[in-house]
Amino acid sequence: MAVQDRPVYYIDTSVILSLVFDDPRYESQEYLNIVGYKAKNKGVLSQFTIGELFSNVLLKLKEDIVRKNAYDLLDWIIRKLLDEDRANILKFDGAIVNSSLFEEIRTADYAVTDDDAFHLMCAIACKAACFVTKDIALCSNQRLKEYLMKKFNLKLRLIVS
């Protein structure tokens, strides 16, 4: 999925969720403002990412009005990225959901969670050049970083607050 010869940057759930739950969140806002800008790259959100965004809001925010505001914010962020052609949604199919690749990622380093392995599997499937996240533990995992770079030419990029 090399989008018009632009490098693909897979956007992890943590980058967008920080806009709903974290303070400060400047770095995530800044990243989402520049992803896909002037056609330098193309952001990708997977259906898994979108489901994880909405389920986090559903499970963590108990007040109806707060939850509705969070859903509206998520809708606005995703809609803006799509409408401005700065990101695509990666839809699941047989090429994306690959159990052997999932297991390979998990065994590359057992510290990788199932959620992270699933996101990385999606990033690899869409031939992403970069996996953008706020997950410090994931980006600090030297063994995983070396494995992803050597085998899939996939870089981990940490967005720090």
ABEGO torsion letter per residue (X at the ends): XBBGGBBBBBBBAAAAAAAAABOBAAAAAAAAAABGBGGABBBBBBAAAAAAAAAAAAAABABAAAAAAAAAAAAAAAAAAAAAGABBBBBBBAAABBAAAAAAAAAABAABBAAAAAAAAAAAAAGBABBBBABAAAAABAAAAAAAAAAAGBBBBBBBX
